[in-house]
Amino acid sequence: MYIIMDKIKIGIIGYGNLGKSVEHGLRQNDDMELVGIFTRREAKSIKTLTGAQVFHIDDAKNMVDKIDVMVLCGGSMTDIPEQGPFFAEMFNTVDGYDTHAKIPQYYEAVNNKSLKGKKTSIISSGWDPGMFSINRLYAEAILPRGNTDTFWGKGVSQGHSDAIRRVSGVKDAKQYTIPIESAIEAAKRGEALDLTSRERHRRVCYVVAEDGADKNKIEDEIKNMPNYFADYDTEVHFISEAELEKNHRGLPHGGMVIRHGVTGLDNENNHTIEYKIDLESNPDFTANVIIAFARAAYRLNKEGSYGAKTVVDIAPAYLSRLSAEEIRKNII
């Protein structure tokens, strides 16, 4: 099962933090090879980490026969909503689209195009949505009577940082998501049902403003941004470019999914399932999740399973380089 004679040929759309992490992450997967990186910038201006070939994004349509899976590494706010459906008709795709509230309509848009092109697209395959989604589903299936809570951080959110950088007058920014410890403890006791988003997390933003920009206007736009900051207590700190580089260079993150449930005739037995991650590099970890799901997209397409999929639709064995026999022997 899953014997691959030829390497899976990968393309990357976008060359920011995530695109670079996918590039070097592929080197740990000997069943894959990188065909090229596609950018909206001038291709000759890009110097890649591994010497990979760079193409303009408009050239992608001429390479449908050379790429098995296209990995979409743009931002979730404006890039992927357009690029996902566009490329899904031409390529098998995988992405880390992470705007939770808009996943249903994004799925529909991608699914329509994937089915039309007889391609396979796996959406929202980072760690949340992604690995956390899988763990939420497993935990709720196992403990049907209970509560599930998800906490993010402390760490840098790439999607939220990107959203800030799209605000007019912002030169650069980093956003930290910080869980509130009292909320975590309440979740472990099964007592966090009535907590709002604001009571579970706070958001801290470090912003480098462009010269002459209206900082009050920037702060107001950030704090009132729907789907990102409007539902949270949000701090906005304006700092210099040098300070951002010195004190906020890294991209750490983490978080946990907690399921508290009860069993027994009178619900007398309490149980807690906890899935936790602690990441030194958010983009590196996200890239490795996406790479595993790129393998799944390739295999599913070979089986004729077309259309859009979410991570919970994929059997775990499709993610692994190991054969079914190896999985049974070494993992089960």
C-alpha positions in Angstrom: 0.0 0.0 0.0 1.2 3.5 -0.9 4.3 2.5 -2.7 5.5 5.6 -4.6 7.8 4.9 -7.5 8.2 8.5 -8.5 8.6 11.4 -6.1 5.6 13.7 -5.5 6.2 16.9 -7.4 5.5 20.0 -5.3 4.9 23.7 -6.2 4.7 26.5 -3.7 2.6 29.6 -4.2 3.9 32.5 -2.1 7.4 33.0 -0.6 6.9 34.5 2.8 7.6 32.8 6.2 5.3 29.8 5.4 6.6 29.4 1.9 10.2 29.3 3.1 9.3 26.8 5.8 7.6 24.5 3.2 10.7 24.8 1.0 13.1 23.5 3.6 10.6 21.2 5.2 10.3 19.3 1.9 14.0 18.3 2.4 12.9 16.0 5.3 10.5 14.1 3.0 12.3 11.9 0.6 9.2 11.0 -1.4 8.8 14.6 -2.5 10.7 17.1 -4.6 10.2 20.8 -5.1 9.6 21.8 -8.7 9.4 25.5 -8.2 8.2 28.5 -6.2 5.7 30.9 -7.7 5.5 34.6 -6.7 3.8 37.8 -7.7 7.1 39.6 -7.4 9.8 39.7 -10.1 11.1 36.1 -10.2 14.7 37.1 -10.7 14.7 39.2 -7.5 14.0 36.2 -5.3 16.9 34.3 -3.8 15.7 31.1 -2.3 17.0 29.2 0.7 17.8 26.0 -1.2 18.4 27.3 -4.7 14.9 26.3 -5.9 13.7 27.7 -9.2 11.4 30.7 -9.0 8.6 31.5 -11.5 6.1 34.3 -11.7 2.7 33.2 -10.5 1.2 33.7 -14.0 3.5 30.9 -15.2 1.8 28.3 -13.0 -1.0 27.6 -15.5 1.6 26.5 -18.0 3.0 23.8 -15.6 0.0 21.8 -14.7 1.6 18.6 -16.0 4.8 19.2 -14.0 3.3 19.6 -10.5 1.4 17.0 -8.5 0.4 19.2 -5.6 0.4 23.0 -5.3 1.0 24.3 -1.8 -0.7 27.6 -1.2 1.3 29.8 1.3 -0.4 33.2 1.0 -2.3 35.0 3.7 -5.7 33.9 4.8 -7.2 37.4 4.8 -6.9 38.2 1.0 -4.6 35.8 -0.8 -6.0 32.3 -0.2 -9.7 33.2 -0.6 -8.9 34.1 -4.2 -6.0 31.7 -5.0 -7.6 28.6 -3.4 -10.6 28.3 -5.9 -8.4 29.6 -8.8 -5.7 27.0 -8.5 -8.0 24.2 -7.4 -9.3 23.7 -10.9 -5.8 23.3 -12.3 -3.9 21.5 -9.5 -4.3 19.3 -6.5 -3.8 21.8 -3.7 -3.3 22.1 0.0 -3.5 25.2 2.2 -3.6 26.4 5.8 -6.6 28.8 5.4 -7.3 29.8 9.0 -10.2 32.2 9.1 -12.5 29.8 11.1 -15.7 31.8 10.5 -15.4 31.7 6.7 -14.3 28.1 6.3 -17.7 26.8 5.2 -18.0 29.2 2.2 -14.3 28.8 1.4 -14.8 25.0 1.3 -17.7 25.4 -1.1 -15.8 27.7 -3.5 -12.8 25.3 -3.6 -14.9 22.2 -3.8 -16.8 23.5 -6.9 -13.5 24.2 -8.7 -11.8 21.0 -7.6 -14.7 18.8 -8.8 -14.8 20.6 -12.1 -11.1 20.0 -12.7 -11.1 16.5 -11.2 -8.6 17.6 -8.6 -8.2 17.1 -4.9 -7.9 20.0 -2.5 -7.3 19.8 1.3 -8.1 23.1 3.0 -7.2 24.5 6.4 -4.5 22.0 7.2 -2.3 23.9 9.6 -2.5 23.3 13.3 -5.7 25.3 14.1 -7.6 24.8 12.0 -5.9 21.5 11.3 -4.4 19.3 14.0 -6.5 20.9 16.7 -9.6 20.2 14.6 -8.8 16.5 14.5 -8.2 16.4 18.2 -11.5 18.3 18.9 -13.4 15.7 16.8 -11.7 12.7 18.4 -12.2 14.0 21.9 -15.9 14.9 21.4 -16.6 11.5 19.8 -14.9 9.7 22.7 -16.5 11.8 25.5 -19.9 12.8 24.0 -21.0 14.4 27.3 -18.7 17.2 28.1 -17.1 20.5 27.0 -14.3 21.3 24.6 -12.1 24.4 24.9 -9.3 25.6 22.7 -6.5 27.9 23.8 -3.8 29.5 21.7 -0.5 30.8 22.7 1.5 32.4 24.1 2.8 33.0 20.7 2.9 34.9 17.4 -0.1 34.4 15.1 1.0 34.6 11.5 -2.5 35.2 10.3 -3.3 38.0 12.7 0.1 39.6 12.2 -0.6 39.5 8.4 -4.0 41.1 9.0 -2.3 44.0 10.9 0.2 44.5 8.1 -2.7 45.0 5.7 -3.9 48.0 7.6 -3.1 51.3 5.9 -0.1 53.0 7.5 1.4 49.8 9.0 5.0 49.0 7.9 5.4 45.9 9.9 3.8 44.1 12.9 3.8 41.1 15.2 0.7 39.9 17.1 0.9 37.7 20.2 -2.1 35.7 21.4 -2.0 35.1 25.1 -4.3 32.6 26.9 -5.7 33.6 30.3 -4.6 31.1 32.9 -7.8 31.2 35.0 -9.8 30.2 31.8 -7.5 27.2 31.2 -8.0 25.9 34.8 -11.8 26.4 34.4 -11.7 24.4 31.2 -9.9 21.5 32.9 -12.7 21.4 35.5 -15.4 21.6 32.9 -16.4 25.1 34.1 -15.5 27.3 31.1 -18.9 27.1 29.3 -19.9 30.7 29.8 -16.5 32.3 29.2 -16.4 34.7 26.2 -13.5 35.0 23.7 -12.5 38.1 25.7 -12.3 36.1 28.9 -10.2 33.3 27.3 -7.5 35.2 25.4 -6.0 38.6 25.0 -4.1 39.9 22.0 -1.0 42.1 22.1 0.2 43.9 19.0 3.6 45.4 18.3 3.3 47.8 15.3 5.8 49.7 13.2 4.0 52.6 11.7 5.0 54.3 8.4 6.3 57.8 8.7 3.5 60.3 9.1 0.8 57.6 9.6 -2.2 58.3 11.9 -1.5 56.0 14.8 -4.8 56.6 16.4 -6.6 55.5 13.2 -4.3 52.4 12.9 -5.1 51.4 16.5 -8.8 51.9 16.1 -8.9 49.8 12.9 -6.9 47.0 14.5 -9.0 46.8 17.6 -12.3 46.8 15.7 -11.2 44.3 13.0 -13.9 41.6 12.7 -12.9 37.9 13.0 -9.5 39.0 14.3 -9.5 41.5 17.2 -13.0 42.9 17.8 -14.0 40.2 20.3 -10.8 40.4 22.4 -9.1 42.8 24.7 -6.4 44.0 22.4 -3.3 46.1 23.2 -1.5 48.0 20.5 2.1 49.1 21.1 3.9 51.3 18.5 7.6 50.5 18.4 10.5 51.2 16.1 11.6 48.9 13.3 14.9 48.2 15.2 13.0 47.2 18.3 10.7 44.8 16.4 13.8 43.2 14.8 15.6 42.9 18.2 12.8 41.8 20.5 10.3 40.1 18.2 12.3 38.3 15.6 11.1 34.8 16.3 7.8 33.1 15.5 7.0 30.9 18.5 3.5 29.7 19.2 1.5 26.9 20.9 -1.8 26.0 22.4 -4.0 23.3 23.6 -7.3 21.5 23.1 -9.0 20.5 26.4 -12.0 18.2 26.6 -13.6 17.6 29.9 -16.2 14.9 30.0 -18.2 12.6 32.3 -19.2 9.0 32.2 -21.0 6.6 34.4 -24.6 5.9 35.3 -24.9 9.2 37.2 -22.0 11.1 35.4 -19.9 10.4 38.5 -16.6 9.8 36.6 -14.7 12.8 35.3 -12.2 12.6 32.4 -9.9 15.1 30.8 -8.3 14.8 27.3 -5.6 17.4 26.6 -3.7 17.9 23.3 -0.9 20.4 23.6 1.8 21.9 21.3 4.7 24.1 22.1 6.4 25.5 19.0 9.7 27.4 18.5 8.7 28.1 14.9 5.0 28.5 14.0 5.7 28.5 10.2 8.0 25.5 10.4 5.4 23.4 12.3 2.5 24.6 10.1 4.6 23.8 7.0 5.2 20.2 8.1 1.5 19.7 8.7 0.7 21.0 5.3 3.4 18.8 3.7 1.9 15.7 5.2 -1.5 16.6 3.9 0.0 17.3 0.4 1.0 13.6 0.4 -2.6 12.8 1.3 -4.0 15.0 -1.5 -1.7 13.3 -4.0 -2.8 9.8 -2.9 -6.5 10.6 -2.8 -6.4 12.1 -6.3 -4.7 8.9 -7.6 -7.7 7.0 -6.2 -10.2 9.3 -7.9 -11.4 11.0 -4.7 -11.9 14.5 -6.1 -13.2 17.8 -4.6 -12.3 19.7 -1.4 -11.5 17.9 1.8 -10.9 19.1 5.4 -8.4 17.4 7.7 -11.0 15.3 9.4 -12.0 13.7 6.1 -8.5 12.2 5.8 -7.5 8.8 7.2 -4.3 9.2 9.2 -2.4 6.6 7.1 -2.6 8.8 4.0 -0.3 11.3 5.8 2.5 8.9 6.5 5.4 8.0 4.3 5.3 4.5 6.0 3.6 1.6 4.3 0.5 0.0 5.9 2.6 -2.9 7.0 5.1 -0.6 8.7 2.3 1.4 10.4 0.8 -1.8 11.8 4.1 -3.0 13.1 5.6 0.2 14.5 2.8 2.5 15.4 -0.4 0.6 16.0 
